[in-house]
Every structure is written in structure tokens, then in C-alpha cells.
Amino acid sequence: MAPIRVLQIMPAMDAGGMETFVMNVYRAIDRERVQFDFLYHYDKPCFYDYEIQALGGRITKLTVRQDNNLPRYLHQLDQLFARHTEYRIVHGHYSGFGMFYNAAARRRGVPVRVGHSHNTAYEPNLIGRLDKVMSARFNRDLTDRFACSRKAGEMLFGASPFTVLPNGVDTDAFARHDPEARARLREHLGVAPGELLLGHVGRFSAQKNHAGLLRIFAAVRRRRPDARLLLLGTGPLEQETRALADRLGVADRVIFAGVRTNVQAFYHAMDAFLLPSLFEGLPVVLVEAQAAGLPCFVADTIDRGAAFASGVEFLPLEDPEAWADALAGASLARNPLAQTQALAAGFDVRTSAEILQAFYLRRYAEVTR
């Protein structure tokens, strides 16, 4: 019997937290029973394109986020669902345009329309404000709802019922420690033996607050002149971040490493992880950092439910000196129980994949009797 095909609806599939979670599930799910296809709102090469196609997924790329041609987008959606009658389930991770694609799916008879909330707020800019207005209508055509955290679900779905699904990761991969590989990577990055390497993984956007991160790092440097800062990611504010590092006098101590496929190795090269985001749903990178056993220093704007391991400290976002004091006073020892704690809290991707697979199979059976 052919697998059922579930259409995952995304902005695109670049290397962000939401996208990483979906890929983690896609790798872990039994693809002989459930196969994923993808609908993008950008027509561009994306980080996960090759892997999706290698796993058997089909990708449809639309251009509405580039040309703002709404009539063509609506026509393309209608044609997509008219052609692909095999889609009985769509899983929408992009709330802003959900008012359009869910309605199109409903009109063409797609019976299961899932919404998934991955955040607790919107970007503090014009696009974020538009996304908030459009997302207010996302809930209307949904039949089922998931959220990465209780707060994320309440933000997007209000009083409607939803299921909290933790953002699981491959804990086996993050638990592997190789001291020799760590030493080689640190040397490759130009980090001298004994230097303190702080790390962050995230897109260069307003939400991730790289400006605040650099100010924290500057305060740390006044206590630990040997400190280095490793930044993984890319995004629209990267050049602005580089310029701020120069103005703060720390540019020579900051490593801009771009987007990497072997992110696990970079966590193991770090001595501590910093996450000063303005808001998050349940950040995948924080799950990854904890699973790798890293001490984590996290903004108090982030839901404390994201902390499942020992060694996570929440700090006031507006006080860089408090972050510097906390880092200076911490032992920075790795957590030997990290994987056990991640498994106990349900943050292994096998758990997430089992929940979603059972949901897809059950709902598909219900609507195809």
C-alpha cells in the first residue's frame, strides 16, 4: 500500500527552528506509511530542498512572498488542490497565509486542515504587523491544532483546543561527545586552547536580538578577555550585526560561521550557549543545546517550559551585566544527564514523530472510510 501523503505548508525550507523541527520529524517518521510533500511561498533554492527530494518528498514553490500577486496565488492554490486529490491532510505551519490556503483546501474538499503554532509573538516590524493581522483569521478553517508550547497555542488559537507537541531533536546525535573532534573544530575556528567559546544559533532577525547578544558579549569580555563568540546563521540583519560588533570593539572576537549542516559538532565546540531572543515559541536551538549538555543562559522572555535539563539559567534581557556576572560565576561543566532528561521530558524526535504519525494515520482513516 502506498503511503499517505501529507502536505506541509511553509514559508520556505531554510535553516530555521520551525523548518528544522519539521525535518527532524520527516527523518524519523515511517515514510513507507506517511510521506511528506511541501508547499513554499517563495520560489528560491532552500537549505533543505535536496534532502526533502532525497527522502521522497515533492516540493511546490509559489511566488506570492516575492511578487505579492494575490490573484495568481489564489488561482495556483485552487489548481494545486484540484490536481492533487490525494491530499486529505494539509499541515499548515505558516499562519499568515493560512487564511488563503486553508480556505482553498476546504473548497476543494481537503477534510483535515491542521494548524501549528511555533511562536508566541510577531516580528516588531511592518511584516510582523501584517502577519499578525492575517494570522487572526488562520484559526477559522482549521480542523485540528498543534503548538510547540502552551503559550504559543494560546497566542494563535485562543480558546480553541490544541495539542502541545514538544520540538523534539535527535538526542542520540547531540549526546555524542568526541574530544578530538571538538579540539579540531575549535582550532579550525581559530579558538586557542583554554579560551572561552560562547555560542548562539539563529537567523539574523529582530526576534533573535543579535544586538542584545553583542552587548552581553561585550560585558562578558570585560570579565573574561579570553572569551570568543560563535554565531551560526544568516539573515537580513547580518551586516548590521557585523557593524555593531565593530562599534562595540569586539569584532575580532566574534566568529560569523554562517549556516552549517553539522550543527551538532558546533554545539560540542562551545563552552556555553546564549539565547537572548525577544520572544520564542519553544526554541529548537535551546532543545539542541540542552541535549548537547551545554550550560544555557536564556532571556527571561522565553517560556520556562523550554528548560528540561539542569544548567539552564534565565536572565533579564535588559541587563547585560547580569548575564556577564552569571557567566563569570558559573562552572560551565557539561550536563552528563542531558539525554536522559531530554527523553524523560519528551524532547526526543522519535516521540514527536510517533505522535504525529499516529495522528495522521488516525485522521486519514476517519475521513476515507
Secondary structure as GFF3:
##gff-version 3
##sequence-region A 1 369
A	DSSP	beta_strand	4	9	.	.	.	ID=ss1
A	DSSP	alpha_helix	17	28	.	.	.	ID=ss2
A	DSSP	beta_strand	34	40	.	.	.	ID=ss3
A	DSSP	alpha_helix	49	54	.	.	.	ID=ss4
A	DSSP	beta_strand	59	61	.	.	.	ID=ss5
A	DSSP	alpha_helix	64	67	.	.	.	ID=ss6
A	DSSP	alpha_helix	70	83	.	.	.	ID=ss7
A	DSSP	beta_strand	89	92	.	.	.	ID=ss8
A	DSSP	three_ten_helix	95	97	.	.	.	ID=ss9
A	DSSP	alpha_helix	98	107	.	.	.	ID=ss10
A	DSSP	beta_strand	112	117	.	.	.	ID=ss11
A	DSSP	alpha_helix	126	135	.	.	.	ID=ss12
A	DSSP	three_ten_helix	138	141	.	.	.	ID=ss13
A	DSSP	beta_strand	144	147	.	.	.	ID=ss14
A	DSSP	alpha_helix	150	157	.	.	.	ID=ss15
A	DSSP	beta_strand	163	164	.	.	.	ID=ss16
A	DSSP	alpha_helix	171	175	.	.	.	ID=ss17
A	DSSP	alpha_helix	179	188	.	.	.	ID=ss18
A	DSSP	beta_strand	196	201	.	.	.	ID=ss19
A	DSSP	three_ten_helix	206	208	.	.	.	ID=ss20
A	DSSP	alpha_helix	210	223	.	.	.	ID=ss21
A	DSSP	beta_strand	227	232	.	.	.	ID=ss22
A	DSSP	alpha_helix	238	247	.	.	.	ID=ss23
A	DSSP	three_ten_helix	251	253	.	.	.	ID=ss24
A	DSSP	beta_strand	254	258	.	.	.	ID=ss25
A	DSSP	alpha_helix	263	269	.	.	.	ID=ss26
A	DSSP	beta_strand	272	275	.	.	.	ID=ss27
A	DSSP	alpha_helix	284	291	.	.	.	ID=ss28
A	DSSP	beta_strand	296	299	.	.	.	ID=ss29
A	DSSP	three_ten_helix	304	306	.	.	.	ID=ss30
A	DSSP	beta_strand	312	315	.	.	.	ID=ss31
A	DSSP	alpha_helix	320	329	.	.	.	ID=ss32
A	DSSP	alpha_helix	338	344	.	.	.	ID=ss33
A	DSSP	alpha_helix	349	367	.	.	.	ID=ss34
###
